């Protein structure tokens, strides 16, 4: 029998990584990079920069929680719930644990998690540097070109973070 | 004719960027800012007005690809393939000839569906649904389904993937389904990739306005020309006289100069009666090389160093000079006239050659009048075919207007900005234009010159004055028309079903009259559909073929002198009964469109026969 499922963790990941981090935050940073590289000219965007920039603080915890709960993608979860209904209770626990360890070892889950968390730390650092440069008042920034390298740094860290999250498992398959 | 006439227009199909929200779609605006796009979705242009885009690449129209386009909590979001297709399909019953084609489609892969909840909005953004299993699985991505449909139905519209799905996960799927590239969302270098995709794949006009027109035949030619600039192999421009080969060479030079102006040296090979003069003009000469050569002279080859060398009318290049040119292309070396054989120089330019001559025919003459090896060398690069004017008649109005304005500017005291009566285009499109655009330009200049004070250019101004603007009746047209007609007839034969009239007695015949009438209408419907399809022409907005009543009427009647108005009347007469036929299915969309076009051309009731 083949068991293929897409747990709610995966849907949470798509919302956080795909819709927010990649489609919103990274695209915002690219826009900021485009403008800061050539000097600021658009007042509307300038007024929105802080509000969009601080979204990192609003979603950072969601990102961290997502990475911390990747075990929800472990086959153990499936064995202990839907796929394991035909397995005797006494066997379900140890079988689930064995499956989890095999999965964790085979996909190098801990390494992936550690790498993703390192990217969060890198993004934190880049974010702080950028916020310090802007001082929550973009209109006071005189030399956007100098800020551009910091924007590039935050973009790079967030991009790496999104790639790291993408490398985490995307589905559970038990054959 | 130089003026900036616009930007390429792209279509972005993306659930997140395309959705409409109560407030402005911040993600869409950021995407435009980051990719240097001017947002033109809808009519108001409110969003674009607040963006200040530096050096914009394109105009962008955004579409969600889902319904409802503006969703809120409680709504169920589902994919809308029909809506997407309708954005690319021609509008029925309307003349779509002048619709701006999509230069490029940027297509998202993941489209999230399902219910919109407060949580889904908080996580994914306003109007975004929860998502269901399969929305982001590579095997069932809606974006891939769209890609298949679009590449099948609109094969000439380039489509690039715009996605945050890891490229390696889907590359097999999107490449095999015909996408031209992948633009990663949120990745650095997006604008440069977008520019490259447009340069390599888009069917777009010359935005500098020097090469006038937007017919698909011309746009294809411009695309080949642009692609030819990325390598150093020679380019052979072919086309009938007066098709604008020199303008195309200018276009290639401008495209080649995108990252910095390069030298552009032209030489008309038809101007030399003496081979020595031709050789000297091309390769230069040493002092004393021939009588009158009292100093060293640099040739066009050297002047064009690191740039472009354009040899017009290359078929007229004297044979001895052709040998030198062959050596230049084969070895990359040349020697000026009178120089020692060993004193060679390197050739570092790109060669453009143009001709309206049948070079292959010249190589077959005895003795050959064109060096076969040189022809082979010229063909090693790109060969760009410029369409004749009769193969791009949809460009005739733009060209006519351009020539009218030119003539007005050049003529002191002429009325500026005159209108052009519609029947002028009827008249001009009924002519085959053997001299192509040059002939059209001369014709229009004569008309404006003769009637320089009038405010409306009418057919009366043109016909008596042009002298040549009367249809060459029965004259065979060289080139593609004859070949095209043969294909049209084959298609017609394939599409017309055989109908066998049984030998019936009068009573039986009377009883079967409704059936026979129905079959007759069916046959007529099939016949007309076949003719319309056989004579249709793909255009940017009609990849499946645009209905052209005039050529269809010529094919049906065999009368090449029939006018556009007469053609419209003919179709109105034939299609009206089918419109009222008992079997409504006979009046297909093709026939409906044909009737709509005919009525548009000739709104009045046609004369009774």
Contacts between the chains, C-beta under 8 A, distances in Angstrom:
chain1	res1	chain2	res2	distance
A	6	B	133	4.6
A	6	B	137	7.4
A	11	B	130	7.1
A	11	B	131	5.4
A	12	B	123	7.5
A	14	B	110	7.4
A	14	B	112	7.4
A	14	B	131	6.0
A	14	B	135	7.6
A	14	B	136	5.6
A	15	B	120	7.3
A	15	B	123	3.8
A	15	B	124	4.8
A	15	B	131	7.3
A	16	B	123	6.7
A	17	B	164	8.0
A	18	B	110	6.5
A	18	B	136	7.3
A	18	B	164	5.6
A	19	B	16	6.4
A	19	B	112	7.6
A	19	B	123	6.8
A	19	B	124	4.0
A	19	B	125	6.0
A	19	B	128	6.4
A	20	B	123	7.0
A	20	B	124	7.3
A	20	B	125	7.6
A	21	B	186	7.8
A	22	B	164	3.7
A	22	B	185	5.5
A	22	B	186	4.6
A	23	B	16	5.0
A	23	B	17	7.6
A	23	B	27	6.0
A	23	B	164	6.1
A	23	B	185	5.8
A	23	B	186	7.2
A	24	B	16	8.0
A	24	B	26	7.7
A	24	B	27	5.3
A	24	B	30	7.7
A	24	B	125	6.7
A	26	B	185	7.2
A	26	B	186	3.0
A	26	B	187	7.9
A	27	B	27	6.2
A	27	B	30	4.7
A	27	B	31	5.3
A	27	B	34	5.8
A	27	B	185	6.5
A	27	B	186	5.7
A	28	B	26	7.9
A	28	B	30	4.8
A	29	B	186	7.9
A	30	B	30	7.4
A	30	B	33	7.9
A	30	B	34	3.5
A	30	B	35	7.9
A	30	B	186	6.7
A	30	B	188	7.4
A	30	B	190	6.9
A	31	B	29	7.8
A	31	B	30	4.2
A	31	B	31	7.7
A	31	B	33	3.6
A	31	B	34	4.2
A	33	B	34	7.4
A	34	B	33	5.9
A	34	B	34	5.3
A	34	B	36	7.1
A	34	B	54	7.8
A	34	B	191	7.8
A	35	B	33	6.7
A	38	B	54	5.7
A	41	B	52	5.1
A	41	B	54	7.3
A	42	B	33	7.6
A	42	B	50	7.6
A	42	B	51	6.6
A	42	B	52	4.5
A	44	B	50	4.8
A	44	B	51	7.8
A	45	B	29	7.9
A	45	B	33	6.6
A	45	B	51	7.9
A	48	B	26	7.5
A	52	B	26	7.3
A	52	B	30	7.8
A	62	B	123	7.8
A	155	B	188	7.3
A	159	B	186	6.3
A	159	B	187	6.9
A	159	B	188	7.7
A	162	B	164	7.4
A	162	B	186	6.8
A	163	B	166	7.5
A	166	B	166	5.2
A	171	B	137	7.7
